[in-house]
């Protein structure tokens, strides 16, 4: 038992020493502050993809969008891999059914549905999501939707192939079916763009072939366009169609996530009632897991709303996710939560670091959106477009958005400032379980984290609020937060030196 405990302690100490690097390298980049742009895909016609991508990315008359491209329609499945959860669920169903029939059981679809695997696989037959959650945010999820998973796809077809002989027409239909089948796996929509070549072609496509192509496409809108690659007007029309299809994709994802959220809340209530009667310790663990899952879903909703520039719903989703992360940070400090930490062997320090890092990203995101809204309202007031007429031409005044951003940061520091909460029993348990050295390392890293919060908010104010006199008037000048950051940096240094001094004293006493 002693050797196992020593190995576990060494592993936890290694994690603790890597906390600062993990915060810098992973979590601080997990939630990008810049609003995302829709991602579209191009299939075919590689000679125009770069020019078209640059045109859509630099548009001034509409929302810009990013693009990815492939050459052959047969490779479209690389752009639209099947959903991971659907693959896992299908594999679990197949494996479970094989086990049932090998054991001589089974009696039709009804009995198979009743015996569906739920425990151990992390799956729920009602689609409510798995109760075992790895974290609040997946580090690569944002990069995946910004750079890898397109919301819409434009299939480029030559005009000669579209109106050509049966062999050319068969190849065109096959390409449409291949791309539509691949996009269907992710719910993306397809636009067929017929490229004109120099010559006296008619300006209208044959109706019978347009209808045949649309029958092989999904969705209500099945656009088939005739486009001249050298015409900016045609390229703008294509960009508008792709943006419309992308908006539909992101809105459908938001609706899907909200339905999942409702299922998760219902499942959480059912399981909490059952766990409180049977096992209070398990109840505390499940509470933290459901908090993580709900926070993860809300972060995804906020991001998808940003893709469609739905700033109001995006801001509300991020706020709710931030509040849930605060609840997660405090959940382990009450009696039930601490009992589950002790009994279930949960590494509280790792959970706390995760909650702190995600809270930092969410707080910065919410503050950024609020400060952007503050600047917009201030400009409208200066032009006399918002508020009272007398506001036009008067000095800038603090908007509700600016005051909310400042109060949010004050609440953020108040909730997460203490490294191990306000529970002495939890601190004593961590020292007994992992050793005093680990707890002291965690405290040093945490004071560095608190210092960075002040430094980051000072930079946000300096970057987004040009009127420093207004900030000075309301007591929120960036220099105030910079001085607070310096004070906590000194505290971190003192904590580190005190920890090193006590360690040298203990080592010296042991040698003596």
N, C-alpha and C positions, 0 to 999 in steps of 0.2 A: 504493500500500500504506500510506503514512503517513496519508493522509486516512481510509482505512478504519479503521486502528488508533486514530486520534484519535476518530472517531465511536463506536467500540466502547468506548473508555475513558470518554468522556463519559456514555454510557448506563449503564455499570457504576457510575460515581461518583454518578449520579442515584439509582440503586437503593440505593446504600450510604447516602446521606443520608436516604432514606426508610425505612431499616430500623427506626429507633426508632418512627416513626409506624405502620409496618406491624405491629410487635409489639404495640403498644397497641391498635390498632383492629381487627385481624383475629385474630391467633393466640391472644391471651389470652382471647378469647371463643369459640374454636373448639370447646372441649370443656366444656360446661356442667357445673358441679360439683353442682348439684341433681339428684337422681335423676329420670328422666323418668317421665311418666304415660302410660298407654295413650291413644291417640287413636281415638275412634269418630265415625261420621258419621250424621247424620239426613237422611232424604229424605222430603219431604212434611210436611203438617201444620205449617206455620210458626208457628201460634199457640201451640203447646206446646213448641217447640224451646228457647226461652230458659229456661223454667221447668225443663224436663227436664235441660238442660245444667247449670244451677245445682245441681240436686239431685244429679246424679252427681259433680259437682266437689267438693261439700261433704259427701259421705257419711262417716260415722264408723264404720259397721259393716263396711266393705269398702274395698278399694283405690279411691281416687278416680280419675277419668279425665276428660280433656279432650274437647271435642266440636267438630265443625264441622257445618254444615247447609246444605242447598240446598232449594229449593222444589219443583222439577219433576224427575221421574225421568229425563227426557231429558237433563238436565245432569249425570248421574252420572259420565260419562266425564271431566269436569273434576276430579273427586276422585281418579280412578284412571287417570292417564296410563300408557301402556305403558312398560315398562322400557326405558331408554335403550339398554342393551346389545343387547336384542332388536331394537330398531329399526335400530341401526347394522349389526347382523349381517345382517338381512334386506335392507337396502339394499345392503350389500356383495355379498351373494349375487346379487341381481338385476343389479347393474351388471356383475359379473364374468361372469355367464352371458350377458348381452347382448354383451359384448366377445368371448366365445368364439364365439358363433354368427355374429357379424358377420365374424369372421376365418375362418369356415368350419370351425371345429373342433367338438368335442363329439361324444359317442357314447353318450348316455344318462346316467342318474343316477350311475353309477359313475365315469365319466370326469369329471363335474362335481365330484363329491366329492373326487377325487384332485387336481384343479386348483384347489381352493378358495383364495381369497386369504388369506394369513397375513402376509406381510411387507408393510409399507407401510400396512396397514389396522389394525394393532394387534390382530388377531383370531386366535384359535386354534380350529381345527375341533374339537378335543377339549374345548373350553370351559375351558381352563386359565387364561384371562385373558391380557391383553396384556402384553408385556414392557416396553413404554414407559409409565411411570407419571408423572403430573404432580406427585404429592406424596404424603405419608403420609396426610393427612387433607384432605377437601374441606370448605371453610369453611362451606358451607350445608347439608351433609348432615344434621347434627344438627337444625337448624331444620326441615328438610323432613320428617323423621320425627316430630318433636314437634308440628308445626302443620299440615302439608299432606297427609300420606299416612295416612289412617285404616287401622286394623287390622281393623275390622269396621264394618258399616253396618246401621242399623235403617230398614227401609222401612215407613212408616206408611200404613195403608189404612183407610178408613172401613168400619165394619161393614155399612152399607147397600150399599156397593159390593161387598163381599166376598160377600154373600148375595143381591145384587140380580138384576136382569134380565140377559139375555145381553149387552147392550151394556155395562153396568157391569162384568160379570164379564170380558168381553174386555179392557176397559181395565185392570182389576186384573192380569190375567195378563200383559199387555203390559208393565206397569210392573215386575213381578217379573223378567221376562226381560231387560228393559233394564238394571236395576240389577245383576242377577247377571252379565250379560255384561261390564259395566264393571268390577265387582269382581274378576272372574276374571283380568283383566290383571295385577293386583298380588297375586293369591293371597289376597285378603281374603274373609271369610265374611259372609253376609247373614242377617239375622233379620227376618222379616215380623211386624209388630206391628199387629194389628187393633184399632182404637180403638172402644171402646164409647161410645155416646151415651146421654143420659138416656132411660130408657124400659124397657119390660118385655122386653128381648131375652133369649133363653136364654143360659146361661153356657157353652155348648159350641158350637164351630164345626162346620159340616157336614163329615163325614169325607171325602166325595168331593171337595169343593173343597180341603180341606187337603192331600189326597194329590196333587191336580193341581198345587197350588202347589209342593209339595216336589219333584215331578219336574222342575221348572224351576230348582231350586237346586243348588248344588255342595256337596261335602263330606259327611261322615258325619252330622254334626249339622245338621239342617235345621229350626230352630225356627220355629214359627208360633204366636204368642201372642195371647191375648185380653187386652187391657190397658185399665184404666180410668185416664185421665190424672189423676183426682183422688184416686186411691188410692196412698198411699205404699208399701203392700205390693206392689202391681202394679209400681210404678216400680222398687222394689228388685229384684224378680224379673227385670225387663227389664235392669237394670244388671248383675246376676249373669250373665245369658246373654251380654251383650255382652263382659264381662270374660273369660268362658270362651272365646269366639270369638277375642278379641284375643290371649289367651295362646297359643292354637293357632297363630295367625298368626306371632307373634314366635318361637315355638319352631321352626316350620318354616323361618323365615329363618335361625335359628342352624344348623340341620342343613344347609341349603343352603350356607351360608358355610363350614362345616367341610369339606364335600365339595370346595368350590372351593380351600380351603387345601391339601388333599391333592394336588389336581391341580397347583397352583402349585409345591409342594415337589418333586414328581416332575419337572416341567418344568425347574425350576431345576437339579436334579442332571444331567439330560440335557444341558442347554445349557452348564453349567459344564465338564463333561468335554469337550465338543466344542470350546469356546472356548479352553480351556487348551492343547489340542493345536495349534489353528490360530492364535489371536491372543490372547496374554495381556492386551494392552491392552483389548480388547473384553470380556474376562472380568471385569476390574475394574468396568467400566461396568455390565455385566449384574448383577453381584453387588449393586451399590447399588440397581438398579432392582427386583430381586426382594426385597430387604430392605424397600423402601418398600411394595411390594404386600402382602407378608405382614403388615407392621405395620398397613396400612390395613384388611385383613380382620379382624385381631384386635381392632382398635378397634371395628369394626362389631359383632363378636360380643359384646364386652363391653357395648356399648350395648343390644343386643337382650336380653341377659340381665338388664340393669337394668329393662327394661320389664316383665319377668315377675318381678322381685324375686328373681332367682337370684343372690344376692350372692356366693356362693363362686365360681361359674364366671365371673362378671363380673370379680371381683378377679383371678383367675388370668389371664384374657385380657388385661386391662390391664397386668399385670406382664410378660407375654410380649411385648406390643407395646412396652413401655418398654425392655426389653432389646434388642429389635431396633433401636430408634431409637439406642440407645447404640452398637450395632454399626455402624449407618449412619454415625454421626458419626466413628467410628474407621476406617471402611473406606477413606477417601480418604487416610489417613496412612501406610499401609503402602506397600511398594515398588510392588506391582501397582496398587493404587488410585491412587497419586500419578502413575504413568505414564499411567493413563487420564485423569486430570484434565488433565495437560499435553497429551496427544496429542489428546484428543477435544474440547478447548476448553470444558470444563465450568466454569461459574462456581462455584468451591468456596465462596466467601463466601456466595452465595445458598443453596447446599445446607446449609452449616453453620448458617445462620440458621434455615432451616426445621427442621432436626433439633433445634436448641436450643428453639425455640418449641413444637414438638410434645412434646418431652421435658418441658418445664415443665408443660404441661397434663396429661400422663399422670401425672407425679409427684404433682401436686396431687390428681388424682382418686384415685390409689391411697392416698395418705396420708389423704384424707378418709374413704374407705371403711374403712380400718384404724382410724382414730380413732372412727368410729361403732361399730364392733365392740368397741373398747375400752370405750366407755361402756356398751354393752349388757352385756358381761361383768362390769363393775364393779357395775352395778345388780343383776345376778343374784347376785353374791357377797354384796352387802350384804343381800340377802333370804335368803341361805342356799340358793339354788337351784343354783348351779354351784360345783364344787370341793369342798374339804373343809368339813366342818360348822363347823370352828373359824374359817373365814374370815368367817362372818357376824358382824357387829358390830365387826370389827377395822378398823383404818385401811386406807384404800385403798392398794393396791400396784400396781406397774406390771405390766400384762398383756403377754403376748407380742405382741399387736397394737400396743401403744404402742411397745414397743422396736423392733419391725420398722419402724414408720413413721419413727422417728428414724434408724435405720440406713439406711433407704432414702434419706432426705434427705442423709445424710453421703456415701453412695455417689454420689448425684446430683451433688452439688457437686464431688466428687473427679473424676468422669468429665468433666464439662462445664465445669470452672472455667477451664482455660486456653483462651484464645480461638482459637488456631490450633494446638492440639494440642502435641505434643512433637517435631515434625519440622522441623528448621531448613531442610532442603532445600525443603520446601513453602513456608515463609515467604519464602525467597529467590525462589522462582518467582513467588509472588504479587506481590512488590514489583517484580520485573522486568516482569511482564505488565501489571499494573494501576496501578503507581505506589505510592510510599510513602504518599502522602496517603490513598488508599483504605484501605490496611491500617491506618493509624492511626485513621481514622474507625471502622473495624470494631472495633478494640480498645476505643475509648471507649464505643461502644454496648454492647459485650460486658460491660465492667465494670459498666455500669448494669444489665444483665440479671442479673449475679451478685448485685448488691446487692438487686435485687427478689426473687430467690429466697429470701434470708434473711428479708426483710420479709414475704413471703407465708407462709412456714412459721411464723414467729412468730405471725402472725394466726390460722393454722389451729390451732395449739396453744392460743392464748388463747380461741378460740371453742368448741373441742370438748373441752378438758380443763379442767374447772372447778377441779380440785385443783392449785393452783399450788405448794403445798408438795411434792407428789409430783414435779412436774417439777423443782423445785429439788434434790430429793434425788437424782435420777438425772442431774443435770447438763444438763437440757434446758429451762431456764426461758426464756420468750419474750424476756426482756430480753437474754439472751446472743445470740440470733439478731438482735435489733434492733441491738445494738452491732456485730455483724459486717456488717450491712447498711450502717451508717454508715461503717465502715472502707472498704468497697469503693466507696461513693459518693465518698469522698475520693480514692481511687485513680483513679476515673473523671475527677474534676476535674483531678487532676495530669496524667493522660495527655492530656487535652484541652489544658491550658495548655502542656505540653511540645510537643505537635504544633503548636500555633499559634506558639510561639516559634521552632521550627525552620523553619516555613514563612516567617515574617517574615525570618529570617536568610537563607534562600535567595533570597527576593525582593530583599532589600537587596544581597546579593552580586551578583545578576544585573544590577541597575541600575547598580551601581558598575562 
